[in-house]
């Protein structure tokens, strides 16, 4: 009998991976079966989606459209029922250990451990990937300082405000120097001023670190403000629109918001998403979104 192959070594940061890999979904389908009735519930149905390295993408959609299920597949907690989801050619579920430390998530709830200080919470993922303790402390302290928490490293979660706790959660995510950052409604529970400040900080740090960032949000203003692209999910994660925000002038953001809202309400692409600006030259329209039929 051949010996089992050695486990994949833990991710130590971008220096070991060479930057974020591309993300590709092809015919992705996820079906859950209700325990009591046995009825099938289709959460994601035949999704095709590509996300390029270092892109910032906002995913919007109504409650129950499959956004969070897509994140569960991204971090390897669930396996596809059909089709494929690959990151750099690897399945997150099939290669769970390989992606440990390469993907980090900031959730709506901070999910801090109440018996650990801010510093010990921020360094927790570094413990899990086996980094030496001195490097754990150095990295965690550096990120807490960058997020304005240098005077609160020994504070416990109950001693911090909601915004400060979310800063610790962001520091915890960035401490592993991930290739891919996921934010699942990470700022929606905070007051408007704090949410805007943390969102700007999160995006600035993601771009500085060269990470791919994917954000789930219900707020269209947030999606328009943060994303290079806005991906609009309909029911069962049907791709209704794939909008490249930079092709829209800021003077048309109101129209863009209304068109996305109409798309979500009707579960079909609004025709206003076809062309954000007047055509330049005869028969040369500029396209601001790729719409699904």
C-alpha positions as CSV (number, residue, x, y, z in Angstrom):
1,X,0.0,0.0,0.0
2,X,1.3,3.4,-0.9
3,X,1.7,6.0,1.9
4,X,-0.7,8.9,1.9
5,X,0.6,12.1,0.3
6,X,1.8,14.7,2.7
7,X,-0.8,17.4,3.6
8,X,-0.7,20.7,1.7
9,X,1.5,23.2,3.6
10,X,-0.4,26.1,5.1
11,X,-0.6,29.4,3.3
12,X,1.8,32.0,4.7
13,X,0.8,35.0,2.7
14,X,0.9,36.3,-0.8
15,X,4.6,35.8,-1.1
16,X,4.0,32.0,-1.3
17,X,1.1,32.1,-3.8
18,X,2.1,34.8,-6.3
19,X,-1.2,36.7,-6.1
20,X,-4.9,35.9,-6.3
21,X,-6.0,33.2,-8.8
22,X,-9.1,33.6,-11.1
23,X,-12.5,32.4,-10.0
24,X,-14.7,30.5,-12.4
25,X,-18.2,29.0,-12.1
26,X,-19.5,26.8,-14.9
27,X,-23.1,25.4,-14.8
28,X,-22.9,25.8,-11.0
29,X,-25.9,24.2,-9.3
30,X,-26.7,23.7,-5.6
31,X,-29.8,21.9,-4.4
32,X,-30.8,21.4,-0.8
33,X,-33.3,18.9,0.3
34,X,-35.6,19.8,3.2
35,X,-35.3,17.3,6.1
36,X,-39.0,17.0,6.9
37,X,-40.7,17.0,3.5
38,X,-37.8,15.9,1.3
39,X,-38.6,18.7,-1.1
40,X,-35.8,20.0,-3.2
41,X,-34.8,23.6,-2.9
42,X,-32.7,25.0,-5.7
43,X,-30.4,27.7,-4.2
44,X,-28.2,28.1,-7.3
45,X,-29.2,27.1,-10.8
46,X,-26.7,26.9,-13.7
47,X,-24.6,29.9,-12.8
48,X,-21.8,30.9,-15.1
49,X,-19.5,33.6,-13.7
50,X,-15.9,34.7,-14.0
51,X,-14.0,36.9,-11.5
52,X,-10.6,38.1,-12.5
53,X,-7.6,38.5,-10.1
54,X,-7.7,41.7,-7.9
55,X,-11.2,42.6,-9.1
56,X,-13.7,44.2,-6.7
57,X,-17.1,42.7,-7.2
58,X,-20.4,43.5,-5.4
59,X,-23.1,40.9,-5.5
60,X,-26.7,42.2,-5.1
61,X,-29.9,40.3,-4.9
62,X,-33.1,39.8,-2.9
63,X,-33.1,37.7,0.2
64,X,-33.0,34.0,-0.6
65,X,-31.5,34.4,-4.1
66,X,-28.4,32.3,-3.3
67,X,-25.8,34.9,-2.5
68,X,-24.7,33.4,0.8
69,X,-24.9,29.9,-0.6
70,X,-22.4,31.1,-3.3
71,X,-20.1,32.2,-0.5
72,X,-20.5,28.8,1.3
73,X,-19.3,27.2,-2.0
74,X,-16.5,29.6,-2.3
75,X,-15.0,28.8,1.1
76,X,-15.5,25.1,0.7
77,X,-18.3,24.6,3.3
78,X,-20.6,23.1,0.6
79,X,-19.9,21.1,-2.5
80,X,-21.7,21.8,-5.8
81,X,-24.7,19.5,-6.7
82,X,-23.7,19.9,-10.4
83,X,-21.3,22.0,-12.4
84,X,-18.0,23.4,-11.1
85,X,-16.6,26.2,-9.0
86,X,-12.9,26.5,-9.3
87,X,-10.3,29.0,-7.9
88,X,-7.1,28.8,-9.9
89,X,-8.3,25.5,-11.3
90,X,-8.9,23.9,-7.8
91,X,-12.2,23.1,-6.1
92,X,-12.6,24.9,-2.8
93,X,-14.5,21.9,-1.3
94,X,-12.2,19.2,-2.8
95,X,-9.1,21.1,-1.8
96,X,-10.2,22.6,1.5
97,X,-6.8,22.4,3.2
98,X,-5.1,24.1,0.3
99,X,-7.3,27.1,0.6
100,X,-6.9,27.5,4.4
101,X,-5.5,31.0,4.8
102,X,-5.9,31.9,1.2
103,X,-9.6,33.0,1.6
104,X,-10.8,35.2,4.4
105,X,-14.4,36.2,5.2
106,X,-15.8,39.2,7.1
107,X,-19.4,38.4,8.3
108,X,-22.2,40.7,9.3
109,X,-21.7,39.5,12.9
110,X,-18.1,40.0,14.1
111,X,-17.9,36.5,15.4
112,X,-15.2,37.4,17.9
113,X,-14.5,34.9,20.7
114,X,-15.6,36.7,24.0
115,X,-12.8,35.1,26.1
116,X,-10.0,36.4,23.8
117,X,-8.6,39.9,23.6
118,X,-8.7,41.9,20.4
119,X,-5.1,40.8,19.8
120,X,-5.8,37.2,20.4
121,X,-8.9,37.3,18.2
122,X,-6.9,39.0,15.3
123,X,-4.2,36.3,15.5
124,X,-6.6,33.3,15.7
125,X,-6.4,32.4,12.0
126,X,-2.6,32.6,12.1
127,X,-2.6,30.1,14.9
128,X,-4.8,27.8,12.8
129,X,-2.4,27.9,9.8
130,X,0.6,27.2,12.1
131,X,2.5,30.4,12.0
132,X,5.1,30.9,14.7
133,X,3.8,32.8,17.7
134,X,6.1,35.8,17.3
135,X,4.9,36.2,13.7
136,X,1.3,35.8,14.8
137,X,1.6,38.7,17.3
138,X,3.6,40.9,14.9
139,X,1.1,40.5,12.0
140,X,-2.0,40.9,14.3
141,X,-0.6,44.0,16.0
142,X,0.3,45.5,12.6
143,X,-3.2,45.1,11.3
144,X,-4.9,46.3,14.5
145,X,-2.7,49.4,14.4
146,X,-3.6,50.0,10.7
147,X,-7.3,49.8,11.7
148,X,-6.9,52.3,14.5
149,X,-7.0,49.9,17.4
150,X,-3.5,50.2,18.7
151,X,-4.7,51.3,22.1
152,X,-7.2,48.5,22.4
153,X,-5.2,45.4,21.7
154,X,-5.8,44.0,25.2
155,X,-9.5,44.9,25.3
156,X,-12.1,42.1,25.2
157,X,-15.1,42.2,22.8
158,X,-17.6,43.4,25.5
159,X,-15.4,46.4,26.1
160,X,-15.5,47.5,22.4
161,X,-18.2,49.3,20.4
162,X,-19.8,47.5,17.4
163,X,-17.6,49.4,15.0
164,X,-14.5,48.6,16.9
165,X,-15.4,44.9,17.0
166,X,-15.9,44.9,13.3
167,X,-12.5,46.5,12.9
168,X,-11.0,43.6,14.8
169,X,-12.9,41.2,12.5
170,X,-11.4,43.0,9.5
171,X,-7.9,42.9,11.0
172,X,-8.4,39.1,11.6
173,X,-9.2,38.7,7.9
174,X,-6.3,40.7,6.6
175,X,-3.8,39.2,9.0
176,X,-3.6,36.0,6.9
177,X,-2.8,38.1,3.8
178,X,-5.5,36.2,1.8
179,X,-5.7,36.0,-2.0
180,X,-9.5,36.4,-1.8
181,X,-11.5,38.5,0.7
182,X,-15.3,37.9,1.1
183,X,-17.6,40.3,2.9
184,X,-21.1,39.0,3.7
185,X,-23.2,42.1,4.6
186,X,-20.2,43.1,6.7
187,X,-21.3,46.7,7.2
188,X,-25.1,46.6,7.0
189,X,-25.7,46.5,10.7
190,X,-23.6,49.5,11.6
191,X,-24.7,53.1,11.6
192,X,-24.3,54.9,8.2
193,X,-21.2,56.9,9.1
194,X,-19.4,54.0,10.7
195,X,-20.4,51.7,7.8
196,X,-19.2,54.1,5.2
197,X,-15.8,54.6,7.0
198,X,-15.2,50.8,7.4
199,X,-16.3,50.1,3.9
200,X,-13.8,52.6,2.5
201,X,-11.1,51.2,4.8
202,X,-11.8,47.7,3.7
203,X,-11.7,48.5,0.0
204,X,-8.5,50.6,0.3
205,X,-6.7,47.8,2.2
206,X,-7.9,45.2,-0.3
207,X,-6.6,47.1,-3.2
208,X,-3.3,47.9,-1.4
209,X,-2.8,44.2,-0.7
210,X,-3.7,43.1,-4.2
211,X,-6.5,40.9,-3.1
212,X,-9.7,39.9,-5.0
213,X,-12.6,41.3,-3.0
214,X,-16.2,40.1,-3.3
215,X,-19.0,41.8,-1.3
216,X,-22.6,40.7,-0.7
217,X,-24.9,43.7,-0.1
218,X,-28.6,44.6,-0.1
219,X,-27.7,48.3,-0.5
220,X,-27.5,49.5,-4.1
221,X,-25.7,52.7,-3.2
222,X,-23.0,50.6,-1.5
223,X,-22.7,48.3,-4.5
224,X,-22.4,51.2,-6.9
225,X,-19.8,52.9,-4.7
226,X,-17.5,49.9,-4.0
227,X,-17.5,47.6,-7.0
228,X,-15.5,47.5,-10.2
229,X,-18.5,45.3,-11.2
230,X,-22.0,44.7,-9.9
231,X,-23.3,41.2,-10.3
232,X,-27.1,41.0,-10.0
233,X,-28.5,37.7,-8.9
234,X,-32.2,36.8,-9.5
235,X,-34.0,33.8,-8.0
236,X,-31.7,30.7,-7.6
237,X,-28.7,32.9,-8.4
238,X,-29.7,33.5,-12.0
239,X,-27.3,36.0,-13.4
240,X,-29.5,38.9,-14.5
241,X,-26.8,41.5,-15.1
242,X,-23.1,41.9,-15.0
243,X,-22.4,45.6,-14.8
244,X,-19.0,47.3,-15.2
245,X,-19.5,50.4,-13.1
246,X,-16.7,52.5,-14.6
247,X,-18.6,52.6,-17.9
248,X,-21.3,54.5,-16.1
249,X,-20.8,58.3,-15.6
250,X,-21.6,59.4,-12.1
251,X,-24.4,61.6,-13.5
252,X,-26.2,58.4,-14.5
253,X,-25.8,56.6,-11.1
254,X,-29.5,57.4,-10.3
255,X,-30.6,55.7,-13.5
256,X,-28.3,52.7,-12.7
257,X,-29.8,52.3,-9.3
258,X,-33.4,52.5,-10.6
259,X,-32.5,49.9,-13.4
260,X,-31.0,47.5,-10.9
261,X,-34.0,47.9,-8.6
262,X,-36.4,47.2,-11.5
263,X,-34.3,44.2,-12.5
264,X,-34.5,42.7,-9.0
265,X,-38.3,43.3,-8.7
266,X,-39.1,41.8,-12.1
267,X,-36.4,39.1,-12.0
268,X,-35.4,40.0,-15.5
269,X,-32.9,42.5,-16.9
270,X,-34.0,46.1,-17.2
271,X,-33.4,47.5,-20.8
272,X,-31.8,50.6,-19.3
273,X,-28.8,48.5,-18.3
274,X,-27.8,48.0,-22.0
275,X,-26.2,51.4,-22.6
276,X,-25.2,53.9,-19.9
277,X,-24.0,56.6,-22.3
278,X,-25.0,57.8,-25.8
279,X,-23.4,56.0,-28.6
280,X,-20.2,57.4,-30.1
281,X,-20.4,57.2,-33.8
282,X,-23.0,55.4,-35.9
283,X,-23.7,51.8,-35.0
284,X,-21.1,51.9,-32.2
285,X,-23.0,51.6,-28.9
286,X,-21.1,51.5,-25.6
287,X,-22.1,48.6,-23.4
288,X,-22.3,49.1,-19.6
289,X,-23.6,45.7,-18.7
290,X,-23.8,42.1,-19.9
291,X,-27.4,41.0,-19.6
292,X,-28.6,37.4,-19.3
293,X,-31.5,36.5,-21.5
